[in-house]
Amino acid sequence: MPHHLSSPRPLIPRKLLQRRPAVVACAAVAVLAAAAILLLAAPTTEVPSRALLAGGSLPSRPREEPHAAAAERFAESSSLPPAEAPPPSLKATFSTRITPSPSMFFEPASSPVENFDDRSMEEPEHPDIKENSPKESAPFLQEPMSSDSTSSSDVSSDRVLPPDPEQIPLWSTAADEDLIYAKKEIASAPLVSGHPDLYAPLFRNVSIFKRSYELMEGLLKVYIYHDGAKPIFHSPYLKGIYASEGWFMKLIEGDQSFVVRDPNRAHLFYLPYSSRQLEHNLYVPGSNTLEPLSIFVKNYVDMISAKFPYWNRTKGTDHFFVACHDWGPYTTKLHDELRKNAIKALCNADLSEGVFIRGRDVSLPETFVRSPRKPLGGIGGKPALQRSILAFFAGQMHGRVRPILLRHWGGKDDAYMRIYSRLPRRITRRMNYVQHMKSTKYCICPMGYEVNSPRIVEAIYYECVPVIIADNFVLPFDDVLDWSTFSLVVPERDVPRLKEILLEIPESRYVAMQSNVRKVQRHFLWHPKPVKYDIFHMILHSVWFSRVNQVLQVQ
């Protein structure tokens, strides 16, 4: 908690003191909300500046480049310096500075969740503090779809949001021309077959993905805002169930291929804050409100838009953040442009909440990392024909789905269905949690408090076919991957029929799905040094692909 300057205290009536718990909670929320403004103070950053919208004329529009120029930049991109410094002439004109301020918070201790590891992928016990009451579950939206994996088609689909004319940039840049060029190139992608690194059946359209990925490698430039003090900013946390946001932050901030120092060259702008650190540092236990977190995020974006012209140019459509905490979506609700326009990479990709926007936002895989030094430790499992357990789940009984799952399938003397709340000691003495997953055909992945679950990626790590039970959930990398080829989606209403559904699957289809799980695994692996097509590049590609499809040209 922040330190307070000593000052004379007024006398407090005795009756007020008797309400001490309520007073303390309210005071804590008020103090944290005020502290959020001060915590936004950041290290000095020198960046070329354009005239802000308030109190000045708009910058003159640059001459619009033909697409040939964008193509030339793509062809020569490999020779560009990885992080080019701003031109001296522009640098000299920039005078706005924010002096650094020490963080008002101590370095956070590890939360109990990250210290707890019984090998059963448990989520933390978060109170239900959503601003709106949960909506009734809608019919499941991720029914398997047929996919022509080799034919080229237009980029537009049910997974691409039509551009909003109200989000036309205030002025055009060379980066916009790059994106328009990329959009046309992707739409006319050449047919791909027999690619050694991309297994076509895993993708909705492997030709479009390959061409988009190539253009990302050749064109994409990302600017990272330096503003913001630790531990909420620039402090990647690499362990536990929220590790995805930390690993992405660590790898993008150490990148030398996509990141640039000159924001005028950027196609995307990264907001480097941690939703896990927001919860750990700003949430007041027992307050049952996210207001301090939401106020903090709103003040940060307001500061960015006042200090730099880049947010205002596009109303935030070329900005993105990455948040794996369950509360990540809800902390955006006080800033309309952040919530509606920015690209939100979220583990909690729930369509029913009205925050995640399919076609613009990105479903972030939730990966549980036990050892940051060995993120790939323990992956793999038994071959398909040596897996003796039909279905397995063990975990806490929170959320709306798990109690139903346990009621129908838990505690039964059934060799096929191994469903538990907690693995009994008599069982763990013979086979622990991970060994169960490595020996199971279908790993059950029901939602917890929210639709996302780290068990989905965990199942892929242990080469077990994921069975996903979470209505309204947009699956990770849904923009490019065809999940029906390596997973099974079961609507919540069909939990009573789960065993019947699994037994009806032909053995040949199961073997094919399990083989595809092994093939898709490479797209969900964290590497200390990123490799092509790994989870870091897949997340970045989804953000890039969203931005390409949303780009609009100045009229």
C-alpha positions as CSV (number, residue, x, y, z in Angstrom):
1,M,0.0,0.0,0.0
2,P,1.3,3.5,-0.6
3,H,2.8,5.5,2.2
4,H,0.9,8.6,3.4
5,L,2.3,11.9,4.7
6,S,1.5,12.5,8.3
7,S,-1.0,15.3,8.9
8,P,-3.1,16.4,11.8
9,R,-6.2,14.2,12.2
10,P,-9.6,15.6,13.0
11,L,-11.5,13.9,15.8
12,I,-13.7,11.1,14.6
13,P,-17.1,10.5,16.2
14,R,-17.3,7.3,18.2
15,K,-20.3,6.0,16.1
16,L,-18.2,6.3,13.0
17,L,-15.4,4.3,14.6
18,Q,-17.9,1.5,15.2
19,R,-18.3,1.2,11.5
20,R,-14.6,0.6,11.0
21,P,-14.8,-2.2,8.4
22,A,-16.9,-0.2,6.0
23,V,-14.9,3.0,6.5
24,V,-11.6,1.2,5.9
25,A,-12.8,-0.5,2.7
26,C,-14.2,2.8,1.3
27,A,-11.1,4.7,2.3
28,A,-8.8,2.1,0.7
29,V,-10.7,2.3,-2.6
30,A,-10.6,6.1,-2.6
31,V,-6.8,6.1,-1.9
32,L,-6.1,3.6,-4.6
33,A,-8.1,5.5,-7.2
34,A,-6.2,8.7,-6.4
35,A,-2.9,6.8,-6.4
36,A,-3.6,5.5,-9.8
37,I,-3.1,8.9,-11.3
38,L,0.3,9.3,-9.7
39,L,1.5,5.8,-10.6
40,L,1.2,6.7,-14.3
41,A,4.3,8.9,-14.0
42,A,6.9,7.4,-16.3
43,P,10.5,7.5,-17.3
44,T,11.4,10.3,-19.7
45,T,10.7,9.3,-23.3
46,E,11.9,11.2,-26.4
47,V,9.6,10.6,-29.3
48,P,8.9,12.7,-32.4
49,S,5.7,14.7,-31.7
50,R,3.1,16.1,-34.0
51,A,0.6,18.8,-33.1
52,L,-2.1,17.6,-30.8
53,L,-5.7,18.0,-31.8
54,A,-6.4,20.5,-29.0
55,G,-4.9,24.0,-29.5
56,G,-3.4,23.5,-32.9
57,S,-4.1,22.7,-36.6
58,L,-4.0,19.2,-37.9
59,P,-0.7,18.0,-39.4
60,S,-0.6,18.3,-43.1
61,R,-1.4,15.1,-44.9
62,P,1.6,13.3,-46.3
63,R,1.6,12.5,-50.0
64,E,-0.3,9.2,-50.4
65,E,2.1,6.6,-51.6
66,P,1.1,4.2,-54.4
67,H,1.0,0.5,-53.4
68,A,4.1,-0.1,-55.4
69,A,6.0,1.9,-52.7
70,A,4.6,-0.3,-50.0
71,A,5.6,-3.4,-52.0
72,E,9.1,-2.0,-52.4
73,R,9.3,-1.4,-48.6
74,F,8.2,-5.0,-48.1
75,A,10.9,-6.3,-50.4
76,E,13.6,-4.2,-48.7
77,S,12.4,-4.7,-45.2
78,S,15.1,-7.2,-44.3
79,S,17.7,-4.5,-44.7
80,L,16.0,-2.0,-42.3
81,P,17.6,-1.6,-38.9
82,P,15.6,-3.4,-36.2
83,A,15.0,-0.4,-34.0
84,E,15.8,2.8,-35.9
85,A,16.3,5.9,-33.8
86,P,14.2,9.0,-34.7
87,P,15.7,11.5,-37.1
88,P,17.7,14.2,-35.3
89,S,15.7,17.0,-36.9
90,L,12.5,15.6,-35.5
91,K,14.0,14.6,-32.2
92,A,15.2,18.2,-31.6
93,T,11.7,19.6,-32.0
94,F,10.2,17.3,-29.3
95,S,10.1,19.1,-26.0
96,T,7.3,17.4,-24.0
97,R,8.7,15.4,-21.1
98,I,7.3,13.6,-18.1
99,T,9.7,13.4,-15.2
100,P,10.0,10.0,-13.6
101,S,8.3,9.3,-10.3
102,P,9.1,6.4,-8.0
103,S,6.5,3.7,-7.9
104,M,4.0,4.1,-5.0
105,F,3.9,0.3,-4.6
106,F,6.5,-2.1,-3.3
107,E,7.6,-4.9,-5.5
108,P,4.7,-7.4,-5.3
109,A,5.1,-10.7,-3.5
110,S,4.0,-13.8,-5.4
111,S,0.2,-14.3,-5.1
112,P,-1.0,-17.5,-3.4
113,V,-2.2,-18.8,-6.7
114,E,1.2,-18.9,-8.3
115,N,2.7,-20.5,-5.2
116,F,0.0,-23.2,-5.2
117,D,0.8,-26.1,-7.5
118,D,-0.8,-29.5,-7.0
119,R,-0.5,-30.3,-10.7
120,S,-4.2,-29.7,-11.2
121,M,-4.4,-26.4,-13.0
122,E,-6.5,-24.5,-10.4
123,E,-7.8,-21.0,-11.0
124,P,-7.7,-18.5,-8.2
125,E,-10.8,-17.9,-6.0
126,H,-11.9,-14.5,-7.4
127,P,-15.1,-13.0,-6.1
128,D,-17.9,-12.4,-8.6
129,I,-17.6,-8.6,-9.1
130,K,-18.8,-8.1,-12.6
131,E,-20.6,-4.9,-13.2
132,N,-23.4,-6.6,-15.0
133,S,-25.1,-9.8,-13.9
134,P,-24.1,-12.9,-16.0
135,K,-26.2,-13.4,-19.0
136,E,-28.0,-16.6,-19.6
137,S,-25.8,-18.9,-21.7
138,A,-26.5,-18.5,-25.4
139,P,-26.4,-21.5,-27.8
140,F,-22.8,-22.4,-28.5
141,L,-21.2,-20.3,-31.2
142,Q,-18.2,-22.4,-32.1
143,E,-19.9,-25.3,-34.0
144,P,-17.3,-27.0,-36.2
145,M,-17.1,-25.6,-39.6
146,S,-15.9,-27.1,-42.9
147,S,-12.8,-25.4,-44.2
148,D,-11.2,-25.4,-47.6
149,S,-7.6,-25.3,-46.5
150,T,-6.1,-24.8,-49.9
151,S,-8.4,-22.5,-51.8
152,S,-7.8,-18.7,-51.9
153,S,-10.6,-16.5,-50.9
154,D,-11.3,-13.0,-49.8
155,V,-10.1,-12.0,-46.4
156,S,-13.7,-11.1,-45.4
157,S,-15.5,-13.9,-43.5
158,D,-17.7,-14.4,-40.5
159,R,-14.5,-13.9,-38.4
160,V,-13.6,-10.5,-39.8
161,L,-15.4,-7.5,-38.6
162,P,-16.4,-5.0,-41.3
163,P,-14.4,-1.7,-40.9
164,D,-16.2,1.1,-39.1
165,P,-16.4,4.3,-41.3
166,E,-16.3,6.4,-38.0
167,Q,-12.8,5.1,-37.4
168,I,-11.2,6.6,-40.5
169,P,-7.8,8.1,-39.5
170,L,-7.6,11.9,-39.2
171,W,-4.6,11.8,-41.6
172,S,-2.9,9.2,-43.7
173,T,0.6,7.7,-43.1
174,A,2.9,5.4,-44.9
175,A,2.0,2.7,-42.4
176,D,-1.6,2.9,-43.6
177,E,-0.5,2.4,-47.2
178,D,1.5,-0.7,-46.0
179,L,-1.7,-2.2,-44.4
180,I,-3.8,-1.5,-47.5
181,Y,-1.2,-3.1,-49.7
182,A,-1.1,-6.1,-47.3
183,K,-4.9,-6.4,-47.3
184,K,-5.0,-6.7,-51.1
185,E,-2.0,-9.1,-51.2
186,I,-3.7,-11.4,-48.6
187,A,-7.0,-11.4,-50.5
188,S,-5.2,-12.7,-53.6
189,A,-2.9,-15.1,-51.8
190,P,-1.4,-17.8,-54.1
191,L,-2.5,-21.4,-53.5
192,V,-0.3,-23.3,-51.0
193,S,0.0,-27.1,-51.0
194,G,2.5,-29.4,-49.3
195,H,4.2,-26.8,-47.2
196,P,6.8,-28.5,-45.0
197,D,6.1,-26.3,-41.9
198,L,2.3,-25.7,-42.2
199,Y,-0.1,-28.7,-42.1
200,A,-3.0,-27.5,-44.2
201,P,-5.9,-29.4,-42.4
202,L,-5.1,-27.4,-39.2
203,F,-6.0,-24.1,-40.9
204,R,-9.1,-22.5,-42.1
205,N,-7.2,-21.4,-45.2
206,V,-3.5,-22.1,-45.1
207,S,-2.9,-20.0,-48.2
208,I,-4.2,-16.8,-46.6
209,F,-2.4,-17.6,-43.3
210,K,1.0,-18.1,-45.1
211,R,0.7,-14.9,-47.1
212,S,-0.4,-12.9,-44.2
213,Y,2.4,-14.2,-42.0
214,E,5.0,-13.4,-44.7
215,L,3.7,-9.8,-45.0
216,M,3.8,-9.5,-41.2
217,E,7.4,-10.6,-41.2
218,G,8.3,-8.2,-43.9
219,L,6.3,-5.1,-43.0
220,L,5.1,-5.0,-39.4
221,K,6.5,-2.4,-37.0
222,V,5.4,-2.1,-33.4
223,Y,6.0,0.8,-31.1
224,I,6.0,0.2,-27.4
225,Y,5.1,3.1,-25.1
226,H,7.8,3.6,-22.5
227,D,5.5,5.5,-20.2
228,G,4.3,3.9,-17.0
229,A,6.1,2.8,-13.8
230,K,6.8,-0.7,-12.5
231,P,5.4,-3.0,-11.3
232,I,2.2,-2.5,-13.4
233,F,4.1,-1.6,-16.6
234,H,7.1,-3.4,-18.1
235,S,7.1,-6.1,-15.4
236,P,6.4,-9.5,-17.1
237,Y,5.3,-12.2,-14.7
238,L,6.3,-15.5,-16.3
239,K,4.8,-18.1,-14.0
240,G,1.3,-19.4,-13.3
241,I,-2.0,-19.3,-15.2
242,Y,-1.6,-15.7,-16.3
243,A,1.9,-16.4,-17.8
244,S,0.7,-15.7,-21.4
245,E,0.6,-11.9,-21.0
246,G,3.9,-11.9,-19.2
247,W,5.7,-14.0,-21.8
248,F,4.4,-11.9,-24.6
249,M,5.5,-8.7,-22.8
250,K,9.0,-10.1,-22.2
251,L,9.5,-11.3,-25.8
252,I,8.0,-8.2,-27.5
253,E,10.1,-5.8,-25.4
254,G,13.2,-7.8,-26.2
255,D,12.4,-8.1,-29.9
256,Q,14.7,-6.7,-32.6
257,S,12.7,-7.6,-35.7
258,F,9.3,-5.9,-35.2
259,V,9.9,-3.2,-32.6
260,V,10.9,0.3,-33.6
261,R,11.9,3.4,-31.7
262,D,10.2,5.8,-34.1
263,P,6.4,5.7,-33.6
264,N,5.9,7.4,-37.0
265,R,6.9,4.1,-38.6
266,A,4.6,1.9,-36.5
267,H,1.6,0.0,-37.7
268,L,0.7,-1.0,-34.2
269,F,1.2,0.5,-30.7
270,Y,1.5,-1.7,-27.7
271,L,0.2,-0.7,-24.2
272,P,2.6,-2.6,-21.9
273,Y,0.6,-3.0,-18.7
274,S,-0.1,-6.3,-16.9
275,S,-3.7,-7.2,-15.9
276,R,-2.3,-9.6,-13.3
277,Q,-0.2,-6.8,-11.7
278,L,-3.3,-4.5,-11.8
279,E,-5.2,-7.0,-9.7
280,H,-2.3,-7.8,-7.4
281,N,-1.4,-4.1,-6.7
282,L,-4.7,-2.2,-7.0
283,Y,-7.6,-4.5,-6.0
284,V,-8.7,-4.1,-2.4
285,P,-9.7,-7.5,-0.9
286,G,-13.2,-7.4,0.3
287,S,-14.2,-4.3,-1.6
288,N,-16.0,-6.2,-4.4
289,T,-15.2,-3.5,-6.9
290,L,-12.9,-3.1,-9.9
291,E,-13.2,0.7,-9.9
292,P,-9.6,1.4,-8.9
293,L,-8.3,-0.8,-11.7
294,S,-10.7,0.7,-14.3
295,I,-9.8,4.3,-13.2
296,F,-6.1,3.5,-13.5
297,V,-6.4,2.1,-17.0
298,K,-8.6,5.0,-18.1
299,N,-6.1,7.6,-16.7
300,Y,-3.2,5.8,-18.4
301,V,-4.9,5.9,-21.9
302,D,-6.0,9.5,-21.3
303,M,-2.4,10.4,-20.5
304,I,-1.1,8.6,-23.7
305,S,-3.7,10.4,-25.9
306,A,-2.8,13.8,-24.4
307,K,1.0,13.3,-24.6
308,F,1.1,11.8,-28.1
309,P,-0.9,12.2,-31.3
310,Y,-1.0,8.6,-32.3
311,W,-4.1,7.4,-30.3
312,N,-6.1,10.4,-31.5
313,R,-5.2,9.8,-35.1
314,T,-7.1,6.5,-35.2
315,K,-9.2,6.7,-32.0
316,G,-7.1,3.8,-30.7
317,T,-7.8,1.3,-33.6
318,D,-4.0,0.7,-34.1
319,H,-3.3,0.2,-30.4
320,F,-3.5,-3.1,-28.5
321,F,-2.9,-4.7,-25.1
322,V,-2.5,-8.3,-23.9
323,A,-4.4,-9.4,-20.8
324,C,-4.8,-12.9,-19.5
325,H,-6.4,-12.2,-16.1
326,D,-10.1,-12.9,-15.9
327,W,-10.7,-9.2,-15.1
328,G,-8.8,-7.9,-18.1
329,P,-12.0,-7.2,-20.2
330,Y,-13.8,-5.4,-17.3
331,T,-11.1,-2.9,-16.6
332,T,-11.7,-1.2,-20.0
333,K,-15.3,-0.2,-19.3
334,L,-14.5,3.4,-18.2
335,H,-12.8,4.3,-21.5
336,D,-15.1,4.0,-24.5
337,E,-12.4,4.1,-27.3
338,L,-10.3,1.5,-25.5
339,R,-13.2,-0.8,-25.1
340,K,-14.7,-0.3,-28.6
341,N,-11.7,0.5,-30.8
342,A,-8.5,-0.9,-29.5
343,I,-7.5,-4.5,-30.3
344,K,-7.9,-6.5,-27.0
345,A,-5.9,-9.8,-26.8
346,L,-7.8,-11.5,-24.0
347,C,-7.8,-15.0,-22.4
348,N,-11.4,-14.2,-21.3
349,A,-12.8,-14.1,-24.8
350,D,-16.5,-14.3,-23.9
351,L,-18.9,-13.0,-26.5
352,S,-21.9,-12.8,-24.1
353,E,-20.3,-10.1,-21.9
354,G,-20.4,-7.4,-24.6
355,V,-16.7,-6.5,-24.2
356,F,-14.9,-9.0,-26.5
357,I,-15.6,-8.1,-30.2
358,R,-15.2,-11.0,-32.6
359,G,-13.3,-10.0,-35.7
360,R,-11.4,-7.2,-33.9
361,D,-10.2,-8.7,-30.7
362,V,-7.9,-11.6,-30.3
363,S,-8.5,-14.7,-28.2
364,L,-5.3,-15.2,-26.2
365,P,-4.3,-18.8,-25.3
366,E,-4.1,-19.3,-21.5
367,T,-0.9,-21.1,-20.8
368,F,0.1,-22.4,-17.3
369,V,3.9,-22.1,-16.9
370,R,5.3,-23.9,-13.9
371,S,8.9,-23.1,-14.5
372,P,9.9,-19.9,-16.4
373,R,13.4,-21.4,-16.9
374,K,11.9,-24.5,-18.6
375,P,8.6,-23.5,-20.2
376,L,8.7,-26.6,-22.4
377,G,9.3,-29.0,-19.6
378,G,7.2,-32.2,-19.5
379,I,5.4,-31.8,-22.8
380,G,4.4,-34.9,-24.7
381,G,2.4,-38.0,-23.8
382,K,1.6,-41.6,-24.8
383,P,0.7,-42.6,-28.3
384,A,-2.9,-42.7,-29.3
385,L,-3.4,-46.4,-29.1
386,Q,-1.8,-46.7,-25.6
387,R,-4.2,-44.3,-23.9
388,S,-6.5,-46.4,-21.7
389,I,-8.7,-43.6,-20.1
390,L,-11.6,-42.3,-22.2
391,A,-12.0,-38.9,-20.4
392,F,-10.4,-37.2,-17.4
393,F,-11.0,-34.0,-15.4
394,A,-9.9,-33.0,-11.9
395,G,-10.4,-29.5,-10.4
396,Q,-12.3,-27.1,-8.2
397,M,-16.0,-26.9,-8.5
398,H,-16.5,-23.2,-9.4
399,G,-18.5,-21.7,-12.3
400,R,-21.7,-23.0,-13.8
401,V,-20.4,-26.0,-15.7
402,R,-18.2,-28.0,-13.4
403,P,-20.8,-28.8,-10.7
404,I,-23.1,-30.2,-13.5
405,L,-20.1,-32.2,-14.8
406,L,-19.4,-33.7,-11.4
407,R,-23.0,-34.4,-10.6
408,H,-23.4,-36.5,-13.8
409,W,-20.0,-38.2,-14.0
410,G,-18.1,-37.8,-10.7
411,G,-17.8,-40.5,-8.1
412,K,-18.8,-43.3,-10.4
413,D,-17.0,-46.6,-10.6
414,D,-16.4,-46.1,-14.3
415,A,-13.2,-47.1,-16.1
416,Y,-14.1,-44.7,-18.9
417,M,-14.9,-41.5,-17.1
418,R,-12.4,-40.3,-14.6
419,I,-14.1,-37.1,-13.3
420,Y,-13.1,-35.7,-9.9
421,S,-13.2,-32.5,-7.9
422,R,-9.9,-33.3,-6.4
423,L,-7.8,-36.3,-7.2
424,P,-8.1,-38.7,-4.2
425,R,-4.8,-39.5,-2.5
426,R,-5.4,-43.2,-3.1
427,I,-5.3,-42.5,-6.8
428,T,-2.4,-40.0,-6.9
429,R,-0.2,-42.5,-5.2
430,R,-0.5,-44.6,-8.4
431,M,-1.0,-41.9,-11.0
432,N,-0.7,-38.1,-10.6
433,Y,-2.6,-35.4,-12.5
434,V,-0.1,-35.0,-15.4
435,Q,0.2,-38.8,-15.8
436,H,-3.6,-39.0,-16.1
437,M,-3.6,-36.4,-18.9
438,K,-0.8,-38.2,-20.7
439,S,-2.8,-41.4,-20.6
440,T,-6.2,-40.1,-21.5
441,K,-7.8,-39.9,-24.9
442,Y,-10.1,-36.9,-24.2
443,C,-9.1,-34.2,-21.7
444,I,-12.3,-32.4,-20.4
445,C,-11.8,-28.6,-20.4
446,P,-14.9,-27.0,-18.7
447,M,-15.0,-23.3,-18.1
448,G,-14.4,-22.1,-14.6
449,Y,-15.5,-18.6,-13.3
450,E,-15.0,-17.5,-16.9
451,V,-15.1,-19.2,-20.3
452,N,-11.4,-19.6,-20.7
453,S,-9.3,-22.4,-19.1
454,P,-5.6,-23.2,-19.1
455,R,-6.6,-26.9,-19.5
456,I,-7.1,-26.4,-23.2
457,V,-3.5,-25.6,-24.0
458,E,-2.4,-28.1,-21.2
459,A,-4.2,-30.9,-23.1
460,I,-2.4,-29.9,-26.3
461,Y,1.0,-30.0,-24.4
462,Y,0.2,-33.5,-23.2
463,E,-1.1,-34.6,-26.7
464,C,-4.6,-35.2,-25.4
465,V,-7.6,-34.2,-27.5
466,P,-9.3,-31.2,-25.7
467,V,-13.0,-31.4,-25.1
468,I,-14.1,-27.8,-24.6
469,I,-17.3,-27.0,-22.6
470,A,-17.8,-23.3,-22.5
471,D,-20.7,-21.6,-24.5
472,N,-19.9,-18.2,-26.0
473,F,-16.1,-18.8,-25.9
474,V,-14.1,-17.7,-29.0
475,L,-11.3,-20.2,-29.2
476,P,-7.6,-19.0,-29.5
477,F,-6.4,-18.2,-33.0
478,D,-9.9,-18.9,-34.2
479,D,-9.1,-16.5,-37.1
480,V,-6.8,-19.0,-38.7
481,L,-7.0,-22.4,-37.0
482,D,-9.7,-25.0,-37.6
483,W,-10.3,-26.3,-34.1
484,S,-12.7,-29.1,-35.4
485,T,-9.6,-31.0,-36.7
486,F,-7.9,-31.4,-33.3
487,S,-10.5,-30.8,-30.6
488,L,-14.1,-31.5,-29.7
489,V,-16.6,-28.8,-28.7
490,V,-19.5,-29.9,-26.5
491,P,-22.4,-27.4,-25.7
492,E,-23.0,-27.1,-22.0
493,R,-26.5,-28.5,-22.4
494,D,-25.0,-31.8,-23.6
495,V,-22.9,-32.5,-20.5
496,P,-25.3,-35.3,-19.4
497,R,-24.6,-37.0,-22.8
498,L,-20.8,-36.6,-22.6
499,K,-19.9,-40.3,-22.4
500,E,-22.3,-41.1,-25.2
501,I,-20.8,-38.4,-27.4
502,L,-17.3,-39.6,-26.8
503,L,-18.0,-43.3,-27.4
504,E,-19.8,-42.5,-30.7
505,I,-16.6,-41.0,-32.2
506,P,-15.0,-43.6,-34.5
507,E,-11.5,-44.8,-33.5
508,S,-10.1,-43.6,-36.8
509,R,-11.4,-40.1,-36.2
510,Y,-9.9,-40.0,-32.7
511,V,-6.5,-41.2,-34.0
512,A,-6.6,-38.4,-36.7
513,M,-7.5,-35.8,-34.1
514,Q,-4.8,-36.9,-31.7
515,S,-2.2,-36.8,-34.5
516,N,-3.4,-33.3,-35.3
517,V,-2.9,-32.3,-31.7
518,R,0.7,-33.2,-31.9
519,K,1.0,-31.2,-35.1
520,V,-0.7,-28.1,-33.8
521,Q,1.3,-28.2,-30.6
522,R,4.2,-26.1,-32.1
523,H,1.8,-23.1,-32.4
524,F,1.2,-23.1,-28.6
525,L,4.8,-23.4,-27.3
526,W,6.7,-20.6,-25.6
527,H,10.4,-20.4,-26.4
528,P,12.9,-18.1,-24.5
529,K,14.0,-17.1,-28.0
530,P,10.9,-17.0,-30.3
531,V,10.9,-19.3,-33.3
532,K,8.8,-19.2,-36.5
533,Y,5.1,-20.0,-36.1
534,D,5.4,-20.4,-32.3
535,I,2.8,-18.9,-29.8
536,F,4.5,-15.5,-29.7
537,H,4.3,-15.1,-33.4
538,M,0.8,-16.5,-33.6
539,I,-0.4,-13.9,-31.1
540,L,1.3,-11.2,-32.9
541,H,-0.1,-12.4,-36.2
542,S,-3.6,-12.4,-34.9
543,V,-3.2,-8.8,-33.8
544,W,-1.6,-7.9,-37.2
545,F,-4.4,-9.8,-39.1
546,S,-7.0,-7.9,-37.1
547,R,-5.4,-4.5,-37.9
548,V,-5.0,-5.3,-41.6
549,N,-8.7,-6.2,-41.9
550,Q,-9.8,-3.0,-40.0
551,V,-7.6,-0.5,-41.9
552,L,-9.4,2.4,-43.5
553,Q,-8.1,5.0,-46.0
554,V,-8.4,8.7,-45.5
555,Q,-11.0,10.0,-47.9
